[in-house]
Amino acid sequence: MKSDSHRPEGLLQVYSIGLTLRALRAQKGLTLSRLAAETGLSTALLSKLETERMIPTLTTLAGLCRVYGVGIGFFFADAKTHSMSITRNLRLTKHGRKRETTKQFPLNAKPAFPILAREVDFPPKLTETLTEVGKTFNGVIYVLEGNLQLESAGQKDVLEAGDCVCLNSEMMIFWGASGTAPCRALVITSG
């Protein structure tokens, strides 16, 4: 029996086509109904594509590309820049007690100025794009409360309170609260 990675849909999972389609629609401010009217595709089909229950044909993808103003290569191009480094919170020692001494962990190699800092609150069950089409995200995300899920290139990572991620990427990255509880994070970006 072959693994899912040998099936066509398994090979395409790394590209997150459905999530990227949903992100493009959200960035353009279109409803599924409006997109259906512009493309001639049904809302049911568009929903299946965005939730990755179906893989679009090249003809369907080309029609969607015309609406969004991107080429088909946009969905399959490997990012020139993608660096993601996660630092996990080391809350407990081997004996289950809190650490008594102060420890410092560098979060990124070279700080960039000017910087922008913001607190982001994520309601449960809502996933949005962290990155914008055609722009590189360069920043640090520190989870203050709850669990934060990051997804890119078919890879999902869940960060807990106290975890941190340093990102420098031009890939489509999606983020949101993981599970049924809200999440709060500190986001620091350059420029």
PyMOL commands that set and color helices and strands:
alter all, ss='L'
color gray80, all
select helices_A, chain A and resi 4-6+8-15+17-28+32-39+43-50+58-68+73-76
alter helices_A, ss='H'
color red, helices_A
select strands_A, chain A and resi 82-87+115-122+127-129+137-145+148-152+155-159+164-169+174-177+183-190
alter strands_A, ss='S'
color yellow, strands_A
deselect
rebuild
show_as cartoon
